[in-house]
Amino acid sequence: IRESGSSVRGRARISKVGNRKLRNLLFLCSFNACKHNKACKEVYERIVNKGKSKKLALIAVANKLLKQSFAIAKSGRPYDETYVSILPR
């Protein structure tokens, strides 16, 4: 968020940090994930229902896809749609 004092006001922007092709690929994959991935569909609908833009919701879905893929790669287990993480207290 760009809020440095009272003179600088603007909308938050999407960061352009990182690999451009990978960002673009994740964004394009988020369209398909909104239709077929249950968790991504819930995230998308929740954000849009809050009144946020659809593009912002797609970026959030792309972020969710990235987190899911890292979790799958790290654990070595196949994707399970019904998996629920149980964190120790």
C-alpha positions in Angstrom: 0.0 0.0 0.0 1.4 3.4 -1.0 0.8 5.6 2.0 3.8 7.7 2.8 2.3 10.7 4.5 -0.7 12.6 3.3 0.5 13.5 -0.2 1.1 10.0 -1.5 -2.1 8.0 -1.9 -2.6 5.3 -4.5 -4.0 1.9 -5.1 -2.0 -1.1 -4.1 -0.2 -2.7 -7.1 0.9 -6.2 -7.9 4.6 -6.7 -7.3 6.7 -7.4 -10.4 9.4 -9.2 -8.5 10.3 -12.7 -9.6 10.4 -14.6 -12.8 8.1 -13.0 -15.4 7.3 -16.2 -17.3 6.6 -18.1 -14.1 4.3 -15.3 -12.8 2.5 -15.3 -16.2 2.1 -19.1 -16.2 0.7 -19.2 -12.7 -1.8 -16.4 -13.5 -3.0 -18.3 -16.6 -3.2 -21.5 -14.5 -5.4 -19.7 -11.9 -8.2 -19.4 -14.5 -8.4 -23.2 -14.8 -7.9 -23.7 -11.1 -10.9 -21.6 -10.3 -13.1 -24.1 -12.2 -11.6 -27.4 -11.1 -9.7 -27.0 -7.8 -12.1 -26.8 -4.9 -9.7 -24.9 -2.6 -8.9 -22.3 -5.2 -12.5 -21.9 -6.2 -13.4 -21.1 -2.5 -10.6 -18.6 -2.3 -11.7 -16.9 -5.5 -15.3 -16.7 -4.6 -14.6 -15.4 -1.0 -12.4 -12.6 -2.4 -14.9 -11.6 -5.1 -17.8 -11.6 -2.7 -15.9 -9.2 -0.5 -16.1 -6.7 -3.3 -12.5 -7.0 -4.5 -11.5 -7.1 -8.2 -11.5 -10.4 -10.1 -7.9 -9.8 -11.1 -6.9 -9.5 -7.4 -8.7 -12.8 -6.7 -6.9 -14.5 -9.6 -3.6 -13.4 -8.2 -4.5 -14.8 -4.8 -5.4 -18.1 -6.5 -2.1 -18.1 -8.3 -0.4 -17.7 -4.9 -2.5 -20.6 -3.5 -1.4 -22.8 -6.5 2.2 -21.9 -5.8 1.9 -22.8 -2.1 0.1 -26.1 -3.0 2.8 -27.1 -5.4 5.6 -26.4 -2.9 3.8 -28.4 -0.3 3.4 -31.3 -2.7 7.1 -31.1 -3.7 8.3 -30.8 -0.1 6.2 -33.7 1.3 6.6 -36.0 -1.7 3.0 -37.1 -1.4 0.5 -37.0 -4.3 -2.1 -34.3 -4.3 -5.1 -35.1 -2.0 -8.1 -32.8 -2.3 -9.4 -33.8 1.1 -6.1 -33.3 2.9 -6.3 -31.1 6.1 -3.2 -29.9 7.7 -3.0 -30.5 11.5 -0.5 -28.2 13.0 0.9 -29.0 16.5 -0.2 -26.6 19.3 
